[in-house]
């Protein structure tokens, strides 16, 4: 069960977003992210407008770091961590994907579902 002390921004808690990647190892791909009220997160690649098979991780953290910016992070079962800043004023994403001795800056846009 997720730790109740882990911060979860009301801005994303219980909501779904599509991340459209412009740079990084998934450039050109879109992933749907569902931030569940229990603190878990589900995500999967979107193809032909539909989300495919979704993976679910036990916990995510989300910090309000400014009036329009939320910092989100979760550790995937693959061993990779995704940490992104979601800027709600321009719907841009900036962050880092890292794991297994690798580190990748990532950027893109997001939209609510």
C-alpha positions in Angstrom: 0.0 0.0 0.0 1.4 3.5 -0.9 2.8 5.6 1.9 0.1 8.2 2.9 2.9 10.7 3.6 4.0 10.9 0.0 2.8 14.2 -1.5 0.2 14.1 -4.2 -0.9 17.3 -5.8 -4.6 17.8 -6.1 -3.9 19.1 -9.6 -3.2 15.6 -10.8 -4.5 13.2 -8.1 -7.4 11.2 -9.6 -6.9 12.6 -13.1 -5.6 11.3 -16.5 -3.1 13.0 -18.8 -1.5 12.2 -22.2 2.2 13.0 -22.4 3.3 13.6 -26.0 7.1 13.3 -26.1 9.1 15.6 -28.3 12.6 14.6 -27.2 14.2 11.7 -25.3 14.1 8.0 -25.8 10.3 8.0 -26.5 10.3 11.0 -28.8 7.3 10.8 -31.2 5.3 8.6 -28.8 2.3 9.4 -26.6 1.7 7.8 -23.2 -1.4 8.0 -21.2 -0.9 8.4 -17.4 -3.7 7.8 -14.9 -2.9 9.2 -11.4 -5.2 7.1 -9.2 -6.6 8.5 -5.9 -4.9 5.7 -4.0 -1.5 7.0 -5.0 -0.8 4.5 -7.7 -0.1 5.4 -11.4 -1.0 3.5 -14.5 0.6 4.3 -17.9 0.7 2.9 -21.4 1.5 3.9 -25.0 -1.3 5.5 -27.1 -1.6 4.2 -30.6 -4.3 5.3 -33.1 -5.8 7.5 -30.4 -6.3 4.6 -27.9 -4.2 3.7 -24.8 -2.9 0.2 -25.1 -2.0 -2.2 -22.2 -1.3 -0.2 -19.1 1.4 -0.9 -16.4 0.5 0.1 -12.9 3.1 1.2 -10.3 2.3 1.3 -6.6 3.2 4.9 -5.9 3.9 8.3 -7.4 4.8 11.6 -5.8 3.6 15.0 -7.0 4.7 18.3 -5.6 3.2 21.8 -6.4 6.4 23.7 -7.0 4.8 26.9 -8.3 1.3 28.3 -9.1 1.2 26.4 -12.4 3.9 23.8 -12.1 3.7 20.3 -10.6 6.7 18.0 -10.3 5.8 14.3 -10.8 8.0 11.3 -10.2 7.5 7.5 -10.1 9.7 4.4 -10.3 8.6 2.0 -13.0 8.8 -1.8 -12.6 11.4 -1.7 -15.5 13.8 0.0 -13.0 13.5 3.4 -14.7 12.3 6.5 -12.9 10.4 9.3 -14.7 10.5 12.7 -13.2 8.8 15.6 -15.0 7.7 19.1 -14.4 4.2 19.7 -15.8 3.7 23.4 -16.6 -0.1 24.0 -16.6 0.3 27.5 -18.1 1.7 26.3 -21.4 1.1 22.5 -21.1 4.8 21.6 -21.5 6.7 18.8 -19.9 10.4 18.9 -19.0 12.2 16.2 -17.0 14.5 13.2 -16.8 14.1 9.5 -17.3 16.8 7.5 -15.6 17.8 4.0 -14.6 20.2 1.1 -15.1 23.1 3.6 -15.3 21.3 5.7 -18.0 20.1 9.2 -17.9 17.9 11.0 -20.5 16.5 14.5 -20.6 12.9 14.4 -21.9 10.5 17.1 -23.0 7.1 17.3 -24.6 3.6 18.5 -24.0 0.6 17.2 -22.1 -3.2 17.3 -22.3 -5.9 16.2 -19.8 -8.2 13.3 -20.6 
